Structure formats: structure tokens, C-alpha cells
Amino acid sequence: MKLIKYMMLFGTAMIGMFTFVGQADAAQIGIGTEQKIVQNPIELERQAIEEERQKEIARQKKIAEEKRIAEEKRIAEEKRLEAERIAAEKEKAEKERLAKLEAERKAEEARKEAERAAAKKAAASSNKKTTATPVSTSAGKKVITVESTAYSNDIADNKAYGGRVLTATGHDVTDSIYYNGMRIIAVDPAVIPLGSKVHIQGVGDAIALDTGGRIKGHIVDLLVDSKQDAIQWGRRHIKVTLY
């Protein structure tokens, strides 16, 4: 009986020991499995690589965004500077245009003032001149032979005063080459006094109302309608009768 009792106790002890060992092994296996899941070096390395990759992607995106913003700022600055340059050029051109217009206006005013002064002077000179000598039928007529030329009343060929062509005595010949039905001539006042009435061979009666820089001595310049008429008249010797 004691033997049987000892054998039963021994068996119970063995069963308990095996149960304890099994539970311990199971716990160790569980802990080991848990450690493998949490501390797997390959998985940790993979996660670290992925994190670095995501960080690099984020960094590259940030760099690209900064470059884009910087490029937009550069383009905007270039446009602003170009707009300022164009505005400055336009302002300079406008100032130059206005200055030119002002200079032209002043020049035109000076020209008109000079023309008015010249016309005034010519009119005053005309008023001082002796009126035309009446035609005389007496026997004391003076006949001289002169060299004759011709000139026209074209504005392009004469110095105009306010757009009008005036003789040295202030008579307006822009629209007519006659004075009271008589032809007009330019003379040297030392030979034929201004205001004198004469008779020109082949032309008729004329009156001396003009002078000229090249009319010196025995030269008479006949006023005609056009430059072509003056060319056709040419240069000829004629007789002039002074009344």
C-alpha cells in the first residue's frame, strides 16, 4: 500500500512538473514571438528607409516650390522693371515732343513777328515815297536804253510777308502784276526814282514800285505772272521813256 501510495505521489509530481515545463515553454514561445514581431531588424530597416524616402520626397517638393516661387518673383520683377523702362522712355519721348513743339511754336511766332515788322517797315517806307509822277506830254521826255529782265510774283520765288508778296514800296502783288492798269517794274532808284511812271518799249506804261539786290544801274526788271514767263522774257535791251 505504501508502495502504491508513493508511486501515486511520484506520478502526480511528475505530471505537475511536466505541466509546469509545458506552460513555461509556451510562455517563452509567446514572448519570443512577440519580440520577433516588435524588434524585427529587417522590418525596422524597411520602415526607416520608407521614412527617409518620404522625407526626401517632401524635401524635394519644398525645394521645387521654393524655386517656383522664386521664379515667379523674378519674372514679376523683370516685368515691373520693363514696364518702368517703357514708361520712362515714353515720358522722355513726350517731353522731347513737347519741347520740339514749343521750339517750333516760338520759331513760328518769331518768323511771323519778323514778317509783320518787315511789312510794317515796307508800308512805312511806301508812305514816305513820293507818289507817282503824273504822265507828262511835254517835249522834255527822257529816253534811256536799259537791259531788261523779268521776275514773277510766285510766293516760292519771293520773300513773303504773312503769306503775301510785297514790293519794296509795300504794294501787294500776290494776285496781280498791275498797279492802276500799269505794269510794275523793279529799278535802281538812282537811275529811275521809285514812283516814276515810264513807257516801256513793247510793253506799255509801267510804274517803278520795286527794287532788287541785282538791279543796279541801267537795268529794269519787269514783273510777270510766272517763272516760265520770266524765262521766256529772258534778257534783252529795250528803250524806256521816263515821263
KEDO-872516 format. One record per residue: residue in three letters; x, y, z of N, C-alpha, C, O, CB in turn. Coordinates in steps of 0.2 Angstrom, whole numbers, plus 5000, padded with zeros to 4 digits. Glycine has a CB too. Layout:
N
ALAXYZXYZXYZXYZXYZ ...
This chain:
243
MET500449945000500050005000500450065000500350114996499550005006 LYS500950065004501450125004501750134997501850184995501950115010 LEU501950074994502250074988501850114983502050154979502450014985 ILE501250084983500750114978500650194980500550224975500050074979 LYS500550204986500550274988501050324986500950374983500450284996 TYR501750294987502250334984502250334977502450384974502950294986 MET502050284973502050284966501550344963501650374959501950214963 MET500950344967500450394965500750464966500650514962499850384969 LEU501050474972501350544973501850554968501950614965501650544980 PHE502350514966502850524961502550534955502750584951503250464961 GLY501950504953501650514946501350584946501350614941501150464945 THR501050604952500750664952501250724952501150774948500350674959 ALA501850714955502350764955502650764948502750824945502950744960 MET502650714944502950714938502450744933502650784929503050644935 ILE501850734934501350764930501350844931501350874926500550734931 GLY501350864937501450934939502050964936502051024933501450944946 MET502550924936503250954933503150964926503351014923503850914935 PHE502850914923502850914915502350974913502451014908502550854912 THR501850984917501351044916501651104917501551154913500751034921 PHE502151114922502451174923502951194917502951244915502851174930 VAL503351144915503851154910503451164904503651214900504251084909 GLY502851134902502551154896502251224896502351254891501951104895 GLN502051244902501751314902502351364901502251414898501451324909 ALA502951344905503551394904503751394897503851454894504051364908 ASP503751334893503951334886503451374882503651414878503951264883 ALA502851374884502351404880502451484881502351524876501551384882 ALA502551504887502651574889503251604885503251654882502751584896 GLN503851554885504451584882504251584874504551634871504951534883 ILE503951534872503751544865503351604863503551644858503351484862 GLY502851624867502451684866502951744867502851784862501951684871 ILE503351754871503751804872504251814866504351864863504151804879 GLY504551754864504951764859504651784852504851824848505251694857 THR504051754851503651784845503451854846503551884840502951744845 GLU503251874852503151954852503751994851503752044848502851964859 GLN504351974853504952004852505152004845505352054842505551974856 LYS505051954841505151954834504752004830504952034826505051884831 ILE504152004832503652054829503852124830503852164825502952044831 VAL504052144836504152214838504852234836504952284833504052224845 GLN505352184836506052204836506352174829506952164829506452184842 ASN505952164824506252134818506652184815506452234812505652104813 PRO507352174814507852224811507652234804507752294802508552194812 ILE507452184800507352194793506752244792506752294788507152134789 GLU506252234796505652274796505752344798505552394795505052244800 LEU506152354804506352414806506752454801506752514800506752414812 GLU507252424797507652454792507252474786507352524783508152404789 ARG506752424784506252444779505852514781505752554777505752394777 GLN505652514787505252574789505652634789505452684787504952564796 ALA506352624791506752684791506952714784506952774783507452664795 ILE506952664780507152684773506552714770506552764766507252614768 GLU505952694771505252724769505252794772505052844768504652684771 GLU505352804778505352864781505852914778505652974777505452864789 GLU506452894777506952934773506752954766506853014764507652904773 ARG506452904763506152914756505652974756505653014752505852854753 GLN505152964761504653014762504853084763504653134761504052994767 LYS505353084768505753144770506053184763505953244762506253134775 GLU506353134759506753164753506253194748506353244745507153104750 ILE505653154748505153174743504853244746504753294742504553124743 ALA504753254752504453314755504953364754504853424752504353304762 ARG505653354755506153404754506253424747506253484746506853374756 GLN506153384742506153394735505553444733505653484729506253334731 LYS505053424736504453464734504453534737504353584734503753434737 LYS504753534743504853604746505353644742505253704741505153594753 ILE505953614740506453644735506153674729506253724727507053604734 ALA505653624726505353644719504853704720504853744716504953584717 GLU504553704726504053754727504453824728504253874726503653734734 GLU504953814732505353874733505653904727505653964725505953864738 LYS505853854722506153884716505553914711505653964708506453824712 ARG504953884712504453904708504253974710504154024706503853864709 ILE504253984717504054054720504554104718504454164716503954054727 ALA505254084718505754124717505754144709505854204707506454094718 GLU505554094705505554114698504954164696505054204692505454044694 GLU504454154700503854194699504054264701503854314698503254174702 LYS504354274706504654334709505054374704505054434703504954334716 ARG505554324701506054354696505654384690505854434688506554304694 ILE505154344687504854364681504454424683504454474679504354304679 ALA504154424689503754484691504154544691503954604689503354474697 GLU504754544694505254594695505454624688505554684687505854574699 GLU505654574683505854594677505254634673505454674670506054524673 LYS504654604674504054644671504054714673503854754670503454604672 ARG504154714680504054784683504554834681504454884679504054774691 LEU505254804680505754844678505654864670505754924668506454814679 GLU505454814666505254834659504754884659504754934654505054764656 ALA504254874663503654924662503954994664503755044661503054904667 GLU504355004669504655064672505055094666505055154665505055054678 ARG505455054663505855074657505455104652505655154649506355014655 ILE504955064650504555094644504155154646504155204642503955034642 ALA503955154652503655224655504155274655503955334653503355214662 ALA504755264657505255314657505455344650505455404648505855294660 GLU505455294645505555314638505055354635505155404631505755244634 LYS504355334637503855364634503855444637503655484633503155334636 GLU503955444643503955514647504555554643504355614642504055504654 LYS505055524642505655564639505455584632505555644630506255524639 ALA505155534628504955554621504455604621504455654617504655494618 GLU503955604626503455654626503755724628503555774625502855634632 LYS504155724633504555784634504855814628504855874627505055774640 GLU505255774625505555794619505155824614505255874610506055744616 ARG504555784613504055804608503755874610503655924605503455754607 LEU503555884616503355944618503856004618503656064616503055944626 ALA504455984619505056034619505056064611505256114610505656014621 LYS505056014607505156024600504556064597504656114594505155964596 LEU503956054600503356094598503356164600503256214597502656054600 GLU503656164606503756234609504256274605504156334604503956224617 ALA504756244603505356274600505056294593505156354590505956234599 GLU504656254590504356264583503856324584503856374580503956204580 ARG503456324589502956374590503356444591503156494588502556364597 LYS503856444595504256504596504556534590504556594588504756494602 ALA504856484586505156504579504656534575504756574571505456444576 GLU504056504575503456524570503256594573503156634568502856474570 GLU503256604579503056674582503556724580503456774578502956664589 ALA504256704580504756744579504756764571504856824569505456714581 ARG504556714567504556724560503956774558504056814554504456654556 LYS503356754561502856804560502956874562502756924559502156774563 GLU503256874568503456944571503956984566503857044565503756944578 ALA504456944563504856974559504556994552504657044549505456924557 GLU504056954550503656974544503257034545503157074541503256914542 ARG502957034551502557094552502957154553502757214550502157084559 ALA503557144556503957204556504257224549504257284548504557194561 ALA504357184545504657194538504057234534504157274531504857134535 ALA503457204535502857234531502757304534502557344530502257184532 LYS502757314541502657374543503157424541503057484539502657374551 LYS503757404541504357444538504257464531504357524529505057414539 ALA504057414527503957424520503357474519503357514514503857354516 ALA502857464523502257514522502457584524502257634521501657484526 ALA502857584529503057654532503557684526503457744525503457654538 SER503957644523504357664518503957694512504157744509504857614516 SER503457654511502957674505502657734506502557774501502457614504 ASN502457744512502057814514502557874513502357924512501757804521 LYS503157864514503657914514503857934506504157984505504257894518 LYS503757884502503957894495503457944492502957954493503957824491 THR503757974487503358024483502957984478503057934475503858064479 THR502358014478501857974474502057984466502458014464501158014474 ALA501757934462501957934455501957994452501458034453501557874452 THR502458014448502458074444501958064438501958024435503158084441 PRO501458114438500958114433501358114426501858134425500558184433 VAL500958084421501258074414501258144411500758174411500758024410 SER501858154408501958214405501958214398502158164395502558254407 THR501658264395501558254387502058314384501958334378500858264385 SER502458344389502858394386503458364382503558304382503158434392 ALA503758404379504358384374504958364378505458344375504458444369 GLY504958374384505658364388505658294391505858284396505658404394 LYS505458244387505458174389506158144389506558164384504958124385 LYS506358104394506958074394506957994392506557964395507358074401 VAL507357984387507357914384507957884386508557904384507157904376 ILE507957824389508657784390508557714388508057684387508757784398 THR509157684386509157614384509457574390509957594393509657604378 VAL509057524392509257484398509257414396508957394391508757504404 GLU509557374400509557304400508957274404508857294410510157264403 SER508557234401507857214404507857144406508057104402507257234399 THR507657124412507557064414506857054416506457104416508057034419 ALA506656994419505956994422505956944428506356904429505456964416 TYR505456954432505356914438504656904440504256944437505756954444 SER504456854443503756834444503556854451503956864456503656764443 ASN502956844452502656864459502456794463502056794467501956904458 ASP502756744460502656674464502956684471503456714472502956614460 ILE502556654476502756664483503456624484503856644488502256634488 ALA503456564480504056524481504756564478505256544480504056464477 ASP504656614474505256644471505356714475505856754473505156654464 ASN504956734480505056794483505056784491504756734493504456844481 LYS505256834494505156834502504456864503504256914502505756884505 ALA504056814507503456834508503356864515503756854519502956774508 TYR502856904516502656944522501956924524501456944521502757014522 GLY501956874529501256854531500956814525500356814524500856904533 GLY501356784521501056744515500856784509500556764504500456714517 ARG501056854509500956894504501656924501502156924504500556964506 VAL501656934494502256964491502157034490501657064487502356924484 LEU502657074493502557144493503157174489503757144489502557174500 THR503057234486503657264483504057304488503857304494503357314477 ALA504557334486504957374491504557434493504757464499505657404487 THR504057454490503657514492503057494496502657534498503457554486 GLY502957424497502457394501501857384497501357364500502257444506 HIS501857384490501257364486501157284486501657254484501257394479 ASP500657264487500457194487500357164480499857184476499857174491 VAL500857124477500757104470500657024470500756994465501457114466 THR500357004476500256924476499756904471499856854468500056904483 ASP499256944470498756924465498756964458498356954454498056934468 SER499157014458499157054451499857084450500157104455498557114452 ILE499957084444500657114442500557194439500957224436500957074436 TYR499957214441499757284438499657334444499457314450499157284434 TYR499757394443499557444448499257504444499457544440500257474451 ASN498557514445498157554442498257554434498257604431498357624444 GLY498257484432498257474425498957474422499057464416497857524421 MET499457494426500157494423500557434426500357414431500457564425 ARG500957414422501457364424501957384429502057444430501857334418 ILE502157344433502657354438503357334437503457284434502457324445 ILE503857384438504557364437504957374443504757414447504757404431 ALA505457344443505957354448506557394445506757374440506257284452 VAL506857444449507357484446507857504451507857484457506957554443 ASP508357534449508857564453508657634454508657674449509657564450 PRO508457654460508157724461508657774460508457834459508057724469 ALA509357764459509757814457509757834450509957884448510457794458 VAL509457784446509357794439508557814437508457864434509557734435 ILE508157774440507457794439507157794446507057744450507057734435 PRO506957854448506657854455506057814456505657804452506457934457 LEU505957794462505357754464504757794463504757854465505457724471 GLY504257764461503557804460503557834453503057864451503557864465 SER504157834449504157864442503657824437503757754438504857864440 LYS503357854433502957824428503357824421503657874420502257854426 VAL503457764418503857764412503457724406502857694408504457724413 HIS503657734400503457694395503957644393504557664391503157744389 ILE503857584392504257534391504157504384503557484382504257474396 GLN504657504379504557484373504357414372504557364375505257494369 GLY503757404369503457344368503057314373502757264373504057294366 VAL502957354379502557334384502057384386501457364387503057324391 GLY502257444386501757494388501957534394502557534396501057474389 ASP501457574397501557614403501757564409501457514410501057654404 ALA502157584413502357554419502557594424502657654423502957504418 ILE502557574431502757614436503357584440503257524441502157634441 ALA503757624443504357594447504157594454504157644458504957644446 LEU503957534456503757514463504257464467504057454473503057494463 ASP504757444464505157394467505857404466506057434461504957324465 THR506257374470506957374469507257294469506857254470507357414474 GLY507857284468508157224469508957224470509257274468508057184463 GLY509157174473509857174475510357174469510857194469510057114479 ARG510057144463510457144457510257194452510557194447510357074454 ILE509757234454509557294450509957354451509857394455508757304450 LYS510557354448511057414449511157444442511357414437511657394452 GLY511157514442511257544435510657544431510057544433511857514432 HIS510857544424510357544419510057474418510157444413510657574412 ILE509657454423509357384422508657394425508457424430509757334427 VAL508157364421507457364423507257294423507257254419507057404418 ASP506857274429506657204430505857214429505557244434506857174437 LEU505557174425504857184423504457124427504657064427504657174416 LEU503957144431503557094435503157054430502757084426503157124441 VAL503156994430502756944426502356894430502456894436503156914420 ASP501856864427501456814430501756754433501556724438500856794426 SER502256724430502556664432503356664430503556704427502156604428 LYS503656614433504356604432504456584425504956604422504656544437 GLN503956544422504056524415504056594410504456594406503556474413 ASP503656634412503556704408504256734409504456774404502956744411 ALA504556734415505156774416505756744412506156774409505356774424 ILE505756674411506256634407506156654400506656664397506156564408 GLN505556654398505356674391505556744389505856764384504656664389 TRP505456794394505656864393506456864392506756904388505456904399 GLY506756824396507556824395507856894397507656924402507756804388 ARG508356904394508756964395508857004388509056974383509456954398 ARG508557064388508557104382508657174383508557204389507857094378 HIS508857214378508957284378508357324376508157304370509657314375 ILE508057364380507457404377507557474379507957494382506857374381 LYS507057514376507057584377506557604382505957574382506957624371 VAL506757644387506257664392506157744392506657774392506457644399 THR505557764391505457834391505157854398504657834400504957854386 LEU505557904401505357924408504957994407505058034403505957944412 TYR504357994410503858054410504058104415503758154416503158024410 
